[in-house]
């Protein structure tokens, strides 16, 4: 399955790049992530628990970065094994472009599943994959910008959390 989308983020490309390559931010943004460790140069190891239709599984897997051209583009490639539930593989080509005083984040995702997950049917799996990608990039935007509807003091505190994390 393939999908593409884009998000306008109110931050410079360097900030968005640093967030995308931070294990703490990735753990915060990946739905169901329990543990993300590693570095962009060596790759990340992750544990993620998700429910797809009637199948709930804990996936242990890796994420590697390639085609890195800081702060313009990178490709994330991941693979996870969920025991009897099966496996998931995917990649996301991410491009960061300066636009309207912020960063336009564009992504092209390709994902594959096998095992019990594949037996659920493409409609369920495709819907789940789209939901996961949307949640990840929406959460990334919130981590960088701060939650949308919040008072200014709490928002400043949230932005301070990110700056401390990625600097």
C-alpha positions in Angstrom: 0.0 0.0 0.0 1.2 3.5 -0.8 0.1 6.9 0.4 1.3 10.5 0.3 0.5 13.6 2.2 2.0 16.8 3.6 1.8 19.0 6.7 2.7 22.6 7.2 4.7 23.0 10.4 5.4 26.4 12.0 9.1 25.9 12.6 12.3 26.1 10.7 13.6 23.0 8.8 16.5 22.5 11.2 14.0 22.1 14.1 11.8 19.7 12.2 14.9 17.7 11.1 16.1 17.5 14.7 12.6 16.3 15.9 12.4 13.7 13.1 15.8 12.2 14.1 15.4 12.3 17.9 14.5 8.9 19.6 12.6 10.8 22.3 10.4 12.6 19.8 9.9 9.4 17.8 8.8 7.6 20.9 6.4 10.4 21.6 5.0 10.4 18.1 4.7 6.8 17.1 1.3 5.5 18.2 1.8 2.7 20.7 5.6 3.1 21.1 6.8 1.9 24.4 10.6 2.1 23.8 12.7 3.7 21.1 16.5 3.7 21.4 19.4 4.4 19.1 20.6 7.1 16.8 20.0 8.2 13.1 23.5 7.0 12.2 23.2 3.5 13.7 19.4 3.1 13.4 16.7 2.8 16.1 15.2 -0.2 17.9 11.6 0.1 18.9 8.8 -1.8 20.7 5.3 -0.8 19.6 2.0 -2.3 20.7 -0.9 -1.9 18.3 -4.4 -3.3 17.6 -5.3 -3.8 13.9 -8.9 -4.9 13.7 -9.2 -7.9 16.0 -5.5 -8.5 16.1 -3.4 -7.0 18.9 0.3 -7.4 18.8 3.6 -6.1 20.2 6.1 -5.5 17.5 9.8 -5.4 18.0 11.7 -3.9 15.2 14.2 -1.5 13.7 14.1 1.8 11.9 17.0 2.9 9.8 17.6 6.3 8.1 19.0 6.6 4.6 19.4 9.2 1.9 19.9 11.8 4.5 20.5 15.3 3.2 20.2 17.5 6.3 17.9 19.4 6.6 16.2 18.7 3.2 15.2 15.0 3.0 15.6 11.6 4.5 14.1 8.1 4.2 13.0 6.1 7.2 12.7 2.3 6.7 11.2 0.1 9.4 10.5 -3.5 10.0 8.8 -5.1 12.9 7.9 -8.6 13.9 4.8 -9.3 16.0 5.1 -13.0 16.6 2.0 -14.9 15.6 0.3 -11.7 14.4 2.8 -11.4 11.6 5.1 -8.7 10.4 5.0 -5.1 9.1 7.6 -3.4 6.8 7.5 0.1 5.5 9.4 3.1 4.4 8.7 6.8 4.3 10.5 9.3 2.1 10.3 12.7 3.9 11.1 16.0 2.2 11.3 19.3 4.2 10.8 22.5 2.2 10.8 26.1 3.5 7.3 27.6 2.9 5.4 30.5 4.4 7.8 31.1 7.2 7.8 27.5 8.3 8.4 24.0 6.9 6.3 22.0 4.5 6.8 18.3 5.4 5.9 16.0 2.5 5.9 12.2 2.8 5.5 9.2 0.6 4.8 6.0 2.5 4.9 2.4 1.3 3.9 -0.4 3.7 3.5 -4.2 3.6 2.2 -6.7 6.2 2.2 -10.5 6.4 0.9 -13.2 8.7 -2.4 -12.8 10.5 -2.4 -9.1 9.7 -2.4 -9.8 5.9 -5.4 -12.1 6.4 -7.5 -9.1 7.7 -7.8 -7.8 4.2 -6.4 -4.8 2.4 -9.3 -2.4 3.4 -8.6 -2.8 7.1 -4.8 -2.8 6.8 -4.8 0.2 4.4 -7.1 2.2 6.7 -4.9 1.3 9.7 -1.7 2.3 7.9 -3.2 5.7 6.9 -4.4 6.3 10.4 -0.9 5.5 11.8 0.8 7.8 9.4 -1.7 10.6 10.1 -1.4 10.2 13.8 2.4 10.2 13.6 2.8 13.4 11.5 0.0 15.2 13.4 1.7 14.3 16.7 5.0 15.4 15.3 3.5 18.8 14.4 2.0 19.1 18.0 5.3 18.2 19.6 7.1 20.9 17.5 4.5 23.6 17.7 2.8 22.8 21.0 -0.9 21.7 21.3 -3.3 23.9 19.2 -5.8 25.1 21.8 -3.9 25.9 24.9 -3.1 29.1 26.9 0.2 30.8 25.9 2.1 30.0 29.1 1.4 26.2 28.8 2.3 26.4 25.1 5.6 28.2 25.8 6.4 25.4 28.3 5.6 22.7 25.7 7.9 24.4 23.1 10.6 24.7 25.8 10.3 20.9 26.3 11.0 20.3 22.6 13.9 22.8 22.4 15.6 21.2 25.5 15.0 17.7 23.9 16.5 18.3 20.5 19.3 20.8 21.3 
